[in-house]
Amino acid sequence: MACSLFLAAGQVSDYTGAAALLATMPPAKALLADRGYDADWLRSALAERQIEACIPSKSSRKIQIPHDKARYRKHHRIENMFGKLKDWRLIHTRYDRCADGFMSAIAIAVTVIFWS
């Protein structure tokens, strides 16, 4: 199975990455995401692909959309992985100017984290 990677500038919205990767997303039963991804267009795009959106509603949403709280509790595993990646100073501060070097550093860090 092919894997898609998308590296954007730090000031780019998460919606940009979600829109770019949605077409290449492999088949899934559900998508876990935080409140930052709570958008009607994303929920409808996931529904078209028959993927359950497990996304808590933003506090500014007038009508709160329910989500599977038991499934969302597993979201901390994703956040923990990002936390471990940010322990690597090279990744946390993004010293590399070149995207290829940065992605290579992430690949090395993930490999070390996985095997330790």
HUZIJO-V802325 format. One line per field, one symbol per residue. phi: phi as a letter, one per 20 degrees, with the letter a starting at -180 (. if undefined). Layout:
phi->???
This chain:
phi->.fddccddffeeffffffffeffdffgbebcebegfdfbfffffffffeldfedcffffeffdfefcffffffffffffffffffffeggegelffeeffffffffffffffffed
